[in-house]
Amino acid sequence: MEKITEFLPTIIGALFLIVIWFVIRKILGALSDKINNAESYKEDTLRVLEEIRDELKELNKKNSSRQS
């Protein structure tokens, strides 16, 4: 029993470090997901804006050919 009590602080310290490690991994994973989602949102927004620009160019060409 005395040997277990000698190693108890070491075991508790190791468990504490493991818990801290998993919490930090979880936080960093969440941050990474947010960054990736922001980048994909940016790409999607740019794609939509490019499509709108192309449609506006086509409409402008059609309107300018009608007026000529």
N, C-alpha and C positions, 0 to 999 in steps of 0.2 A: 504494500500500500504506500510505503514511503517513496518507493521509486516512481510510482505514478504521480504523486504530488510534486516530485522533483521536476518531472517533464511537463507538468500541467501548464506552466507559463509559456513554455516553448510551443506547445500544441495550440494553445489559445492564440498566441502571437501569429503562428502560421495560418490558422483559420481566419484570423482577422485580415491578414495580408491577402489571402485568397478572395475573401469577400470584397475587399477594396478593389482588387484586380478586376473582378467581374463587374462591379459597378462602373469603374472607369471604362471598361470595354463597351458596356451598354450605352453609356453617355456618348462615347466617340462614335459608335455605330449609328446612333440617332442623328448626330451632327452630320455624319457622312451621308446619310439618307436625305437629310434636308438639303444639303449642297447638291446632291445628284438630282433631286426633284426640281430645285431652282434652275439648274442648267437645262434640264429637259423642258421645263416651262419656257425658258428663254428661247430654246430652239423651236418649240412649237409656235411661239408668238412670232418669231422671225419668219417662219414658213407661212403662216397665215398672212402676215403683212406683205410678203412677196407675192402671194396669190392675189391679194387685193390690188397691189400695184400693177400686176400683169393684166387683171381685168379692167382696171381704169385705163391702161394704155390702149387696150382693144376698143373700149368704148370711145375713147378720144379719137382713135383712127376712124371708127365708123361715123362719128359725128362730123369730123372734118371732111370725109369723103361725101357726105350728104350735102354739106354746105357749099361745096365746090361746084 
